[in-house]
Amino acid sequence: MEDLTLLEKKILIQRLESLSEDLEELEVERDYVLKQTGLHLPGHTVKKYEAELSILKDSLVLIKEELARRE
């Protein structure tokens, strides 16, 4: 990820909103896919979702920390 200290507050807020939406969509998708009964999913599918969710959550934390630091 780029240096967040170089970005304008407005850009950080836009990214925060966008990442929050992405996280929510991914969680809904994951829940839908993983709750399909009778559908066998390879083990790497769960790991893929968890990795993507982790990256999004980490990015959100970094942006929130930068915004908090500026207040």
C-alpha positions as CSV (number, residue, x, y, z in Angstrom):
1,M,0.0,0.0,0.0
2,E,1.1,3.5,-0.7
3,D,2.1,6.0,1.9
4,L,-1.2,7.2,3.4
5,T,0.4,10.3,4.9
6,L,0.8,11.7,1.4
7,L,-2.9,11.5,0.6
8,E,-5.5,14.2,1.2
9,K,-8.1,13.5,3.9
10,K,-10.9,13.5,1.2
11,I,-9.1,10.7,-0.7
12,L,-8.7,8.7,2.5
13,I,-12.4,9.0,3.3
14,Q,-13.3,7.9,-0.2
15,R,-11.0,4.9,0.1
16,L,-12.4,4.0,3.5
17,E,-16.0,4.1,2.1
18,S,-14.9,2.0,-1.0
19,L,-13.1,-0.6,1.0
20,S,-15.9,-0.8,3.5
21,E,-18.3,-1.5,0.6
22,D,-15.9,-4.1,-0.8
23,L,-15.6,-5.8,2.5
24,E,-19.4,-6.0,3.0
25,E,-19.8,-7.4,-0.5
26,L,-17.1,-10.0,-0.1
27,E,-18.6,-11.1,3.3
28,V,-22.0,-11.5,1.7
29,E,-20.5,-13.4,-1.2
30,R,-18.5,-15.7,1.1
31,D,-21.5,-16.4,3.3
32,Y,-23.6,-17.3,0.2
33,V,-21.0,-19.5,-1.3
34,L,-20.0,-21.3,1.9
35,K,-23.6,-21.9,3.0
36,Q,-24.6,-23.8,-0.2
37,T,-25.7,-27.2,0.9
38,G,-24.7,-30.1,-1.2
39,L,-21.9,-28.1,-2.9
40,H,-18.4,-29.4,-2.4
41,L,-15.9,-26.6,-2.2
42,P,-12.1,-27.1,-2.3
43,G,-10.3,-26.1,0.8
44,H,-8.5,-23.3,-0.9
45,T,-11.8,-21.5,-1.5
46,V,-12.2,-20.8,2.2
47,K,-8.6,-19.8,2.5
48,K,-9.0,-17.4,-0.5
49,Y,-11.9,-15.7,1.1
50,E,-10.2,-15.4,4.5
51,A,-7.0,-14.0,2.8
52,E,-9.0,-11.4,0.9
53,L,-11.0,-10.4,3.9
54,S,-7.9,-10.1,6.0
55,I,-6.3,-7.7,3.4
56,L,-9.4,-5.5,3.3
57,K,-9.6,-5.4,7.1
58,D,-6.0,-4.5,7.4
59,S,-6.3,-1.7,4.8
60,L,-9.3,-0.3,6.6
61,V,-7.4,-0.3,9.9
62,L,-4.5,1.6,8.4
63,I,-6.8,4.2,6.8
64,K,-8.7,4.7,10.1
65,E,-5.5,5.0,12.0
66,E,-4.3,7.7,9.6
67,L,-7.5,9.6,9.7
68,A,-7.5,9.4,13.6
69,R,-3.9,10.7,13.6
70,R,-4.9,13.8,11.6
71,E,-7.7,14.8,14.1
